[in-house]
Amino acid sequence: MKLTYIISAYKYPEQLIRLIHRLDTDSTSFFVHVDKKADDCIYREIVNALSHRPNVHFLKRHRCYWGGFGHVAATLKGIAAILRTNTRFDYAILLTGQDYPIKPNRHIAAFLEQHRGKLFLEFFPLPTEYWQNRGIVGGMERIEAWHLRILNRYVCFPTSSRFPIKRKFPRGFKPFGGSSYWCLPRECIEYIYKLTTRNRAFVNFFKYVDVPDEIFFQTIILNSPLERMAVNDNLRYLEWNDPDSGSPAVLRKSDFGKLLSSPKLFARKFDVHVDADVLDLIDREILGENR
């Protein structure tokens, strides 16, 4: 089972380096995007630590703003680079620099081998009662209004009486949402690449969607012939202490028991400046055979 990881990061170089070290095997490759907003010294530290590894590739950097299209763009860059370099892989896995495995590499590979061909991501049709965004429930305002980032500031032109015309969703697609992160087989990655290179209107529409990384890939997959292979599980363990915060809680040593008993393959998010002990526990008690 050959795996390739697309990893998006913007801080904590030591944590990203540790993540790649833990996931590294003879059958893995990595495509890393470091937010251009990150200080150059952070980027240099990452490159200096990892550039000697032939299976680690660095993507051209651009700025990523929370809720903006930059995160989708970084993922599409990773997909294009994987295929352009003829990287051999059975599954591509999208992570952040603050993710960490909670199963050994051998277990991850065996799980995906057992479920070969399945697509793992969270998804649900829109509108949905699960989403409350800027005080509005449903999620449709994310796609029907214009959402822009101007001089690093978020601006929205809502579908109100002053702007009564709703944006029309791309023809032939029904909107779906879900978590940003996924684990997808090669066939699906190739399908995404072909669609996004041939249908630029679809891609351009999402440049003005709010938090498009939670809608873009779900919409492609759940409107494709591959939807029958989709499993509604992104294989991540998260804690949501405040569901309205927009970001999962930082996991700590006190969460280790839940991590140990979880069937998930990965967890997020971790912060070595808040609690590094939990990563040490995972290394020692769960990932020992990775060493």
C-alpha positions as CSV (number, residue, x, y, z in Angstrom):
1,M,0.0,0.0,0.0
2,K,1.6,3.2,-1.2
3,L,0.5,6.4,0.5
4,T,1.1,10.1,-0.4
5,Y,0.3,12.9,2.0
6,I,-0.6,16.5,1.2
7,I,0.2,18.6,4.2
8,S,-0.7,22.2,4.8
9,A,1.3,24.1,7.4
10,Y,1.9,27.6,8.6
11,K,3.7,27.4,11.9
12,Y,5.5,25.1,14.4
13,P,8.2,23.7,12.1
14,E,9.3,21.2,14.7
15,Q,5.8,19.7,14.8
16,L,5.6,19.3,11.0
17,I,9.0,17.7,10.9
18,R,8.0,15.3,13.7
19,L,4.8,14.4,11.8
20,I,6.6,13.6,8.6
21,H,9.2,11.6,10.6
22,R,6.4,9.5,12.1
23,L,4.7,8.8,8.8
24,D,7.8,8.2,6.8
25,T,8.2,4.7,5.3
26,D,9.6,3.2,2.1
27,S,6.1,3.4,0.7
28,T,5.2,7.0,1.5
29,S,5.7,10.4,-0.1
30,F,4.9,14.0,1.1
31,F,3.8,17.1,-0.7
32,V,4.1,20.1,1.7
33,H,2.6,23.6,1.3
34,V,3.9,26.2,3.8
35,D,1.7,29.3,3.9
36,K,3.5,32.3,2.4
37,K,2.4,34.4,5.4
38,A,4.7,32.3,7.6
39,D,8.0,33.9,8.3
40,D,10.8,32.8,5.9
41,C,12.8,31.5,8.9
42,I,10.1,29.0,9.5
43,Y,10.1,27.9,5.9
44,R,13.9,27.6,5.9
45,E,13.9,25.5,9.0
46,I,11.4,23.1,7.5
47,V,13.3,22.9,4.2
48,N,16.7,22.4,5.9
49,A,15.3,19.6,8.0
50,L,13.5,17.7,5.2
51,S,14.9,18.6,1.8
52,H,17.4,15.8,1.9
53,R,14.5,13.3,1.8
54,P,13.8,12.3,-1.8
55,N,10.2,11.6,-0.9
56,V,9.5,15.1,0.4
57,H,8.4,17.7,-2.1
58,F,7.7,21.4,-1.4
59,L,4.9,23.1,-3.3
60,K,5.1,26.7,-4.5
61,R,3.9,28.9,-1.7
62,H,1.0,31.3,-1.7
63,R,-1.0,33.1,1.1
64,C,-3.8,31.2,2.8
65,Y,-6.4,33.1,4.8
66,W,-8.9,31.5,7.1
67,G,-12.1,30.9,5.2
68,G,-10.5,31.7,1.8
69,F,-9.8,29.8,-1.3
70,G,-6.0,29.5,-0.5
71,H,-6.5,26.1,1.3
72,V,-8.3,24.6,-1.7
73,A,-5.6,26.0,-4.0
74,A,-2.8,24.5,-1.9
75,T,-4.5,21.1,-2.1
76,L,-5.0,21.3,-5.9
77,K,-1.3,22.2,-6.2
78,G,-0.5,19.1,-4.2
79,I,-2.7,16.9,-6.4
80,A,-1.2,18.4,-9.6
81,A,2.4,17.8,-8.3
82,I,1.6,14.2,-7.3
83,L,0.5,13.4,-10.8
84,R,3.0,15.5,-12.6
85,T,5.9,13.8,-10.8
86,N,4.4,10.4,-11.6
87,T,4.4,9.5,-7.9
88,R,3.2,6.0,-7.3
89,F,0.4,5.9,-4.7
90,D,-2.8,4.0,-3.9
91,Y,-4.2,6.6,-1.5
92,A,-3.7,10.4,-1.0
93,I,-4.3,11.7,2.5
94,L,-4.9,15.4,3.3
95,L,-3.4,16.6,6.6
96,T,-2.4,19.8,8.4
97,G,0.9,20.3,10.2
98,Q,-1.0,20.0,13.5
99,D,-2.4,16.5,12.8
100,Y,-0.7,13.4,14.1
101,P,-1.3,9.6,13.6
102,I,-2.9,7.7,16.4
103,K,-2.3,4.3,14.6
104,P,1.0,2.9,13.5
105,N,1.9,3.1,9.8
106,R,1.4,-0.7,9.5
107,H,-2.1,-0.4,10.8
108,I,-2.9,2.6,8.5
109,A,-1.7,0.7,5.4
110,A,-3.6,-2.5,6.4
111,F,-6.8,-0.6,7.0
112,L,-6.7,1.1,3.6
113,E,-5.7,-2.2,2.0
114,Q,-8.8,-3.8,3.6
115,H,-11.0,-1.0,2.3
116,R,-9.2,-0.5,-1.0
117,G,-11.2,1.7,-3.4
118,K,-13.3,3.4,-0.7
119,L,-13.4,7.2,-0.4
120,F,-13.1,8.5,3.2
121,L,-14.5,11.9,3.9
122,E,-17.3,13.6,5.9
123,F,-20.2,14.8,3.8
124,F,-23.8,16.0,4.0
125,P,-26.1,17.8,1.6
126,L,-26.6,21.5,1.9
127,P,-28.5,23.2,3.4
128,T,-27.8,21.5,6.7
129,E,-28.9,22.0,10.3
130,Y,-25.3,21.2,11.4
131,W,-23.8,24.5,10.2
132,Q,-24.2,27.8,11.8
133,N,-22.1,30.3,10.0
134,R,-21.9,34.0,11.0
135,G,-25.2,33.6,12.8
136,I,-27.0,31.9,9.9
137,V,-28.0,28.3,10.0
138,G,-27.9,26.1,6.9
139,G,-24.7,26.9,5.0
140,M,-26.3,28.1,1.8
141,E,-25.2,31.7,2.5
142,R,-21.7,30.5,2.1
143,I,-22.3,29.9,-1.6
144,E,-25.2,32.3,-2.5
145,A,-23.4,35.4,-1.3
146,W,-20.1,36.9,-2.5
147,H,-17.3,36.4,0.0
148,L,-14.0,38.2,-0.7
149,R,-10.8,39.0,1.1
150,I,-9.7,42.6,0.4
151,L,-6.4,43.8,1.9
152,N,-6.5,40.9,4.3
153,R,-10.0,41.8,5.4
154,Y,-13.1,39.6,5.0
155,V,-15.9,41.3,3.0
156,C,-19.3,39.8,2.2
157,F,-21.9,41.0,-0.2
158,P,-25.1,39.3,1.1
159,T,-28.2,38.3,-0.7
160,S,-30.2,41.1,0.9
161,S,-32.5,43.7,-0.5
162,R,-29.5,45.7,-1.7
163,F,-28.0,42.6,-3.4
164,P,-31.1,40.5,-4.2
165,I,-29.5,38.2,-6.8
166,K,-28.2,35.0,-5.4
167,R,-25.1,33.4,-6.9
168,K,-26.1,30.4,-9.0
169,F,-24.3,27.2,-8.1
170,P,-22.4,25.5,-10.9
171,R,-24.8,23.8,-13.3
172,G,-25.1,20.0,-12.9
173,F,-23.9,20.0,-9.3
174,K,-25.8,19.8,-6.0
175,P,-23.9,21.3,-3.0
176,F,-22.4,19.1,-0.3
177,G,-20.4,20.1,2.8
178,G,-18.2,18.4,5.4
179,S,-14.8,18.5,7.1
180,S,-11.9,19.7,5.0
181,Y,-9.8,16.6,5.4
182,W,-10.0,13.3,3.6
183,C,-8.4,10.1,2.5
184,L,-9.0,9.3,-1.2
185,P,-7.8,6.5,-3.6
186,R,-5.9,7.3,-6.8
187,E,-8.9,6.9,-9.1
188,C,-10.6,9.7,-7.2
189,I,-7.6,12.0,-7.2
190,E,-7.3,11.6,-10.9
191,Y,-11.0,12.4,-11.3
192,I,-10.6,15.6,-9.2
193,Y,-7.6,16.6,-11.3
194,K,-9.4,16.1,-14.6
195,L,-12.5,17.9,-13.5
196,T,-10.7,20.9,-12.0
197,T,-8.4,21.4,-15.0
198,R,-11.2,21.1,-17.6
199,N,-14.0,22.9,-15.7
200,R,-12.3,26.2,-14.7
201,A,-15.7,27.8,-14.2
202,F,-16.4,25.4,-11.3
203,V,-13.1,26.2,-9.7
204,N,-13.5,30.0,-10.1
205,F,-17.0,29.9,-8.5
206,F,-15.4,28.6,-5.3
207,K,-13.0,31.5,-5.1
208,Y,-15.9,33.6,-3.7
209,V,-17.3,30.9,-1.4
210,D,-16.9,31.2,2.4
211,V,-14.7,28.4,3.8
212,P,-14.7,26.6,0.4
213,D,-12.5,23.8,1.6
214,E,-15.5,22.4,3.5
215,I,-17.6,22.3,0.3
216,F,-15.4,22.0,-2.8
217,F,-14.2,18.4,-2.6
218,Q,-17.5,17.0,-1.2
219,T,-19.4,18.6,-4.1
220,I,-17.1,17.1,-6.7
221,I,-17.2,13.6,-5.2
222,L,-20.8,13.4,-4.2
223,N,-21.8,14.5,-7.8
224,S,-19.5,11.9,-9.4
225,P,-19.8,8.3,-10.4
226,L,-17.5,7.6,-7.4
227,E,-20.1,8.7,-4.8
228,R,-21.2,5.1,-4.4
229,M,-17.8,4.3,-2.9
230,A,-17.9,7.2,-0.4
231,V,-17.7,6.4,3.3
232,N,-19.0,9.1,5.6
233,D,-15.9,9.1,7.8
234,N,-12.8,11.3,7.5
235,L,-10.9,8.9,9.8
236,R,-10.0,11.8,12.2
237,Y,-10.5,12.2,15.9
238,L,-11.4,15.7,17.1
239,E,-12.7,17.4,20.2
240,W,-15.1,20.3,19.8
241,N,-15.3,22.1,23.1
242,D,-16.9,25.1,21.4
243,P,-18.7,24.1,18.2
244,D,-19.1,27.8,17.3
245,S,-15.4,28.5,17.5
246,G,-14.7,27.2,14.0
247,S,-11.7,25.3,15.2
248,P,-11.3,22.0,17.2
249,A,-9.9,22.0,20.6
250,V,-6.2,21.4,21.2
251,L,-5.7,17.9,22.4
252,R,-3.8,17.3,25.7
253,K,-2.3,14.6,27.8
254,S,-5.7,14.3,29.6
255,D,-7.2,13.2,26.2
256,F,-4.8,10.3,25.7
257,G,-7.2,7.6,26.9
258,K,-9.7,8.7,24.3
259,L,-7.0,8.7,21.6
260,L,-5.9,5.3,22.6
261,S,-9.4,3.8,22.4
262,S,-10.4,5.6,19.2
263,P,-10.7,3.6,15.9
264,K,-9.6,6.7,13.9
265,L,-6.3,6.8,12.1
266,F,-5.4,10.4,12.8
267,A,-6.2,13.1,15.3
268,R,-6.1,16.9,15.4
269,K,-5.2,19.3,16.6
270,F,-2.0,19.3,18.6
271,D,0.1,22.1,19.8
272,V,3.6,21.4,21.2
273,H,3.6,24.8,22.9
274,V,0.4,23.9,24.8
275,D,1.1,20.2,25.6
276,A,3.9,18.2,24.0
277,D,3.5,15.4,26.4
278,V,0.5,14.0,24.6
279,L,2.6,13.5,21.5
280,D,5.3,11.7,23.5
281,L,2.7,9.4,24.9
282,I,1.4,8.6,21.4
283,D,4.9,7.9,20.3
284,R,5.6,5.6,23.2
285,E,2.3,3.8,23.7
286,I,0.9,3.7,20.2
287,L,3.5,4.3,17.6
288,G,6.4,2.4,19.1
289,E,6.7,0.1,16.1
290,N,7.1,3.0,13.8
291,R,10.6,3.6,15.1
